[in-house]
Amino acid sequence: MSGDRASPPADLGGKAFYMFVGNWVALATLIPMVIAGLMLSFLFIDRAEQDDMADLQRIVGGVARGMDAYLDSNIVIASSVAEAVHLYSGPNPGVSRSLPELIVSQRETVLSITITDAEGAIISASPGGARPASDLPELSRQSPARFSTLRQPAGGDAQLGVTVPIRDAADVYSGAVHLEFSLAPLIALGREIGGQDMDLRLLDAAGHEVALSAHVATSAVPESVLLADRTLSNGFVVSGRRYVQTVELREWNEYAVAACLLLLASMVSWLVAQAVAHRVTKPLAGLARDLADLNLEGGQHQLDVPDDAPREIRALFGEFNALLRRLDLSYGQLRESLEEAKLLRRRMEHVIDERDAIISKRTADLQSRTAQLERANSALQRVAMEDALTGLANRRAFDEFLALVWRLSLREHVPVSLILIDIDCFKSYNDHLGHQAGDDCLRQVAHAMRSLAKRPLDLVARYGGEEFAIVLGRTDLADAADIAQMVRRAVESMRIDHAAGGINGIVTISLGVASMLPDETAEADDLIAMADNNLYAAKDRGRNRVEFEFPTAPES
Ligand SMILES: Nc1nc2c(ncn2[C@@H]2O[C@H](COP(=O)(O)OP(=O)(O)OP(=O)(O)O)[C@@H](O)[C@H]2O)c(=O)[nH]1
């Protein structure tokens, strides 16, 4: 293992990785915060609506109770006047005339009082409050009291009228008391209680509006209206309306507050992200550095686990340390294996050197033996193909050479010639001079012949006993006859003594020559037979001569 150190990966522990972790953590914290904020705001808005409605109902209920009491108090006043009229109509009729003025002057909310008889004629009325009898409501004899909505004075406060019957001692209807009272106190109370975003209305039993404490209805366009009604015991209805401008953010400063809160949440999430990213990336960067600086040749390895790192990072360090221990173990085994391999290699090289020496020696031996064998083989071949006595080709070599030249001549369409030679009267030579001398004679004749036939396709052979043969490839009959004559003269010119019976007292030879143009119908044996016939002809015709026969032209 080399000691090369890799540079730590740029992405791990680098600024980009830090930003990557930070951004994602920031996003992961900001999104839940925004969602939680939205959910809370919806919750609060819903709660605010519920609170507004509860307030409205409470206020409407309170006003209704006040209105009930106020209406009852006016009925009581009117009933008291009717009682007084009934009591004093006989002994002191002046009471009926002075009572309306007295009560109006005493009660601020009572605007006027009118007393009528059983026919509806006015008996008395408070100053300025008397109304024509046609304006007063009809009152049945059974009705204890009746409220009436009277014509509103222009620009004046809203007001109501209540009519109470007057009964005599026999409980007979004898007239009525009409009392008109102002609703201004209640309107002021409604405005005070309802505040700026609420108005309260008083409706009669037919649903007609009697009074209104309006603040907002005419000035702003509400986005939503909350309604609450309460019916009074005498048929009137108190109706409250609450105007809600928006259900969410209503003022620009609320937007600013929301923006600030969002900014604050972003900053908090950014800070959290930075802290998390720092906690995650710092130990990772350290891990990357430690791994890059790691030198496996150094033996035991152990990464320092940062104490302040998150549990997962410490677990990662632990896994790396376990991996390093396994790596160290494997590396040690690898080193041992490498040493063993080196040792083995040295042994192998030694063995190989020894084997190479043996092989070289054996190769040299083999080459030497091969050379010996080749030499022996060529000697054997020579023995197999040579005649031991004369050194010429033997009969076997003659047969193979003639067959070869025959095939060649057949393919090339060239003639092949053969000369058969026999030493004349050699029996008597042997008989008189001995067999050894005969062998010498044979060697001399062979030598004379060998020197005359040396072309590549020429072969001089000992044909058998004292007979010789000369094969002449690519040679026609005329040239073969000339060569035969030269051979004959060469033997003759050696003048080997043969006084016992040779021709002219010397050794001579007889030669038979034949030549053929090989074709599919002829064989080499035909050539031999033809040469043999001519040899016998030379013997018959006196020896020491050459015989050959030109082929006669076919008769036409
Ligand atoms: N010294 C010796 N003599 C041989 C050898 N081979 C054959 N001869 C002898 O050669 C003689 C051949 O004689 P023949 O064939 O009878 O005839 P010739 O006496 O030569 O008479 P023509 O051929 O008719 O002239 C024999 O006596 C053989 O013994 C040999 O290798 N060495």
The ligand as an ORCA input file, in Angstrom:
! r2SCAN-3c Opt
* xyz 0 1
  N      36.730    -59.620    -58.961
  C      35.422    -59.541    -59.129
  N      34.867    -60.266    -60.010
  C      33.542    -60.206    -60.245
  C      32.756    -59.398    -59.468
  N      31.460    -59.504    -59.855
  C      31.448    -60.404    -60.888
  N      32.716    -60.861    -61.112
  C      33.121    -61.807    -62.089
  O      32.920    -61.365    -63.405
  C      32.834    -62.431    -64.230
  C      31.818    -62.237    -65.238
  O      31.994    -63.149    -66.244
  P      30.887    -63.397    -67.299
  O      29.729    -62.636    -67.057
  O      30.669    -64.884    -67.277
  O      31.510    -63.097    -68.722
  P      32.835    -62.488    -69.224
  O      33.880    -63.327    -68.793
  O      32.990    -61.083    -68.715
  O      32.584    -62.542    -70.755
  P      31.774    -61.546    -71.504
  O      30.923    -60.729    -70.620
  O      30.982    -62.310    -72.472
  O      32.826    -60.735    -72.230
  C      32.589    -63.620    -63.302
  O      33.739    -64.490    -63.320
  C      32.400    -63.054    -61.967
  O      32.906    -63.871    -60.955
  C      33.346    -58.593    -58.450
  O      32.733    -57.859    -57.708
  N      34.704    -58.694    -58.331
*
